[in-house]
Amino acid sequence: MWVADNWKEYEVLDCSKGEKLERWGDYLLVRPDPQVLWDLPRKNPGWKKKNGHYHRSNKGGGEWEFFHLPEQWEIHYGELTFHLKPFSFKHTGLFPEQAVNWDWFSGLIRQAGRPVKVLNLFAYTGGATCAAAKAGASVTHVDASKGMVNWAKENAKASGLEEAPIRWIVDDCVKFVEREIRRGNRYDAIIMDPPSYGRGPKGEIWKIEEKVHPFIRLCTQVLSEKPLFVLVNSYTTGLAPAVLTYMLSTEIVPKFGGRVESQEIGLPVKETGLILPCGAAGRWSNG
């Protein structure tokens, strides 16, 4: 498993009974987590000192309960700064486990010895965009949600990247890639974090089980002659790391060589010393 264990301002303090207790800077949040199937005693005092608690509803969805939590605050990872705010469906605007991938591809970008163009698809609030730009890449950030793209711009500005070579695109990712192919635009690296289910700005439906493999195949057409890496993230239950390996190995390796690795990604839990699984990632690199 790849573990995001370099955080200073974020940590999973404990997890039990379907929920995790997290420290986000100065604030403690309790959020549901489908992976937390165990029922252990809640010994950490933070459970009783939480600033926010997302309660899942039996009818689907849920709602936040707040205890002295600001509408927005900041958290830092190395040279990066992110704005956080609790919003619908339990999220805060950041997936801390992704830091293990930021560290990986940031090293590749810095060591490339050449300009690197990165395409970040389903790019959300721009954690990967900011990490890639800070490492020296030029980035094209694509997401179907205008609100998420604006949030990503805020994170870039807070991280000192306001003047960095970042293109901000509000568009359906599949249609954007199809247009880039026709335009002849090419990228040295692709990052994608496809949702399990989603809709584009014009109602385009995305179901990962049906769409992800054809989309990876499509994306090989916008890779440069000597691409650096491709990263595919998945939070879809049942999409095992081996599936990511298979798709990347069959679509990218025959064209460009290189190697593929896929693993679960996770976060250390302070109370138990164990690792909380948080999805999977597949990595292709030309090295």
C-alpha positions, 0 to 999 in steps of 0.5 A: 500500500502507498501511504500518505504519511508526510502530513504535518497538519492533517491526521486520522486520529482514530476510526471506529463504528463506520466513522473516522476522527480527523484533525484538519489543522486546528479543527477536529472532524468526524466523518463516515467512512465505508471502509471502517467496518470494525467496532473498537472502543473510542478511546481518543478524547477528540471524539468528544471535542469535535468541531464538525460531525457529518451524520449519514442519513438512512435515506441517503446523503446526510448533513453536517452538525457544527461546533465552533467551526469556521466557514473556511480555513487553511491547511498546508502540505509542504509549500502548498496551501489549501482552502477547506470548507465542509460541503455536501456529501461529507467532503472538505475539498481535499483528499489528503491520501492523494499526497502520496501521489503528489510526492511521486509525480512531483519527483518525476517532474523535477527530475525530467530535465525538460519542460513537462506539460500535465493534463489533469482530468476530473481535477476537482479543487486542484490538489494535483494541479498545484503539486504539479505546478509547484514542481515546475510543470505547466498544467491544464486543469479540467473539471465539469464544475465551475465551482470546483475550478474556481476553488482550485484557482483559490488554492493555486493563489494561496499556494503562490501559483497565481502566475504559474502556467495553469490553464483552467478549463470548465468542460466535460473531460471526455469531450475536452480530450476529443477536441485536444486530439483534433487540435493536435495538442499533446501532453507529457503526463496525464492525471485523472480521478474519474468519479464512480458516477457523474454528469457533465455540464450538458447532462453527459452521464459517466459510469466508471465501469462502462467509461474508464477503459475506453477513456484511458484508451482515448487519452493515449492519443493526447500523450506526447512522443516521450510521455513521463507518467500517467496516474489513474485514481479510483475510489470506486468500490470493487475496482481493484488495483489489479484492474488499474494495472490491467487497463494501463498495461494493455493501453499504454505499455504497448505504445510507450513501453515503461512500467505499471504499478498499482496499489491501494492508497491509505492514511496512517491511524494514530490511535492504532498504528494501522493504515486506513485504506482510501481507494486505489491508484494506478501509475504508469511511468516511462522509466 
